[in-house]
């Protein structure tokens, strides 16, 4: 699956789980660990965990193996590493604190 197809797939899965404020950032020029970053918000720690678990299981079902999942135990910020694309799912307070969009844009 090409990057743009995978991004569309991931956004669809996040929307299916009612993830909010979805942003995609091209970080290919600024980063050597990934080409794209998808950032979204969940309504609660449980919601963040659910979105991360859903994205991970939907990727596996589509034959895409995530390299790792971090932060899903606490739920304030979960990260799903898909090699060229990294998905960040955060509660609003954590997203406001770290302001990844400002950092990477």
N, C-alpha and C positions, 0 to 999 in steps of 0.2 A: 504494500500500500504506500503510495506517495505521501509526502508530508502534508500537502493540502487536503488530500482525502482523509488522512488520519486526523487532522485537525477538525474537519467537519464531523467525522465520526465521534470524536471526543466531545465536541460541543453538543452534539445531539444527545449523547449519553448523560452529560451534565444537566442539560435541560430536562431530560426525562426524570431526573431526580430532583428537579426544582432548584438547581443551583442558580445563583443570581449574579448579576453584574459580571458577566463573562468577558474577559479581555484576552486578546491574543497579541503577543509582542514578538516581532522578529528580532532575535538577539544574535543572529549568525555573525555579524560583523564585530560584536562586542565580546563574544564568548567562544570558547573552544570546547565546552562541555555539551552544548545543545544548540539547535538552530532556532527553536521556538519555545515560548513559554506561554502557557494558558493559565490565567488566574481567575478564580471565581470565589464567591462567598456562599457560605452555608448559614442557616439560621441559628444553629446551636452546635455544640461540640458533637452531639449525636448525629446531627445532620451532616457535618463535615466528614465524620467517619463513614457514614452510609454512602455518601457520594464517592469517596475514595474507594471503598469496597466495591461499589457498583462499576466504577470505571475500570478497576483492576479485573473484575470477573468478566465484564463485557469484552475487554481486550483479549483476555485468554480465550474466550469463546470464539473470537474472530481470528484466532491464531497469532495474536500479537502478545509476545511475552514481555511483561514489564521487567526492567532490570532491578527495580526495588520500589518499596513503599516505605516511607518514613513518617513518623509523627502520628500514625493512626491510633496509637494507644492513648494519647492525651486528647486529641481531637480539636485543639485550637488551630492547628495548622498541619495539614497532611500534604505530602508530596508524592506523586506517582512519576517515576522516572521511566520514560519510554525511549531512551537513547537520544534521538534528535529532538524530542518534545518532552518538556517537563511540565506537569500539571500541578499547580498549587491550589489547594482548597483551604480557605480560612474563615474563621468567624470574623465579624466586622471589626472588632476591637484589635485583633491581630493584624488584619489587613491595613487598618488605619495607622497602626504603629510602625510597620515595616515599609509601607508605601513602595512596593516592588515596581509598580507602574512608573513612578517617578525615578526610581533608581535605574531602570533598564530602558526607559524611553529616550 
